[in-house]
């Protein structure tokens, strides 16, 4: 069973791999993404943590996340 944050992380990973978000490009802020996706801030944070652990993104502040080169 997929958790909601796993599905969100998979969607974002796919966007990164397809070039929707390029290296060095900023991803949507946590609150903005939670509103557009209809999920909680905690879900977005968990998805971002998953992608950061996989070295796909880097969190540079409270609401600034970029795609790793």
Backbone torsions as a table, in degrees:
resi	resn	phi	psi	omega
1	UNK	NA	126.0	178.6
2	UNK	-80.1	136.3	172.7
3	UNK	-83.6	155.8	-176.8
4	UNK	-58.0	-42.2	-179.2
5	UNK	-69.1	-29.2	175.6
6	UNK	-65.9	-41.1	178.5
7	UNK	-66.8	-41.1	177.6
8	UNK	-64.2	-44.4	178.4
9	UNK	-61.5	-40.2	178.8
10	UNK	-64.6	-40.5	177.6
11	UNK	-63.0	-45.8	-180.0
12	UNK	-66.1	-39.3	177.1
13	UNK	-59.5	-43.7	178.8
14	UNK	-62.3	-42.5	178.1
15	UNK	-62.9	-39.6	178.4
16	UNK	-66.0	-46.1	-178.5
17	UNK	-65.6	-30.3	179.4
18	UNK	-85.8	-4.3	177.9
19	UNK	86.5	8.7	175.8
20	UNK	-61.0	-40.8	173.1
21	UNK	-115.0	117.0	-177.9
22	UNK	-90.4	168.8	178.7
23	UNK	-56.4	131.4	-180.0
24	UNK	82.7	-6.7	-178.7
25	UNK	-81.1	146.4	-179.1
26	UNK	-81.9	135.7	174.2
27	UNK	-86.5	163.3	177.3
28	UNK	-58.3	147.9	176.6
29	UNK	-64.1	159.7	-176.6
30	UNK	-58.2	-49.3	-177.8
31	UNK	-67.3	-41.2	179.8
32	UNK	-63.1	-43.9	-179.9
33	UNK	-67.2	-36.9	178.8
34	UNK	-64.5	-37.0	178.3
35	UNK	-69.3	-47.1	-176.0
36	UNK	-68.8	-32.0	-179.6
37	UNK	-91.8	-10.3	-179.7
38	UNK	68.8	34.9	178.7
39	UNK	-124.0	169.6	-179.3
40	UNK	-76.8	160.6	175.1
41	UNK	-60.1	-38.5	179.4
42	UNK	-60.7	-37.1	178.4
43	UNK	-65.3	-44.3	179.0
44	UNK	-64.2	-43.8	178.8
45	UNK	-60.1	-41.2	178.9
46	UNK	-65.3	-40.0	177.8
47	UNK	-65.2	-43.5	178.6
48	UNK	-64.2	-39.5	177.4
49	UNK	-62.2	-39.5	178.7
50	UNK	-62.1	-46.4	-179.7
51	UNK	-68.2	-33.1	177.3
52	UNK	-69.1	-38.9	177.3
53	UNK	-63.3	-29.5	178.2
54	UNK	-88.5	6.9	177.4
55	UNK	61.2	30.1	176.1
56	UNK	-92.5	-28.6	-179.3
57	UNK	-134.6	166.0	176.2
58	UNK	-135.7	128.6	176.3
59	UNK	-86.4	122.9	-177.3
60	UNK	-108.3	4.9	-179.3
61	UNK	171.7	-173.7	-175.9
62	UNK	-58.6	-37.8	-176.5
63	UNK	-137.0	31.7	179.6
64	UNK	-128.6	111.7	-177.5
65	UNK	-128.3	130.6	179.5
66	UNK	-123.4	159.9	176.3
67	UNK	-80.6	132.6	178.5
68	UNK	-70.4	146.9	177.9
69	UNK	-69.7	NA	NA
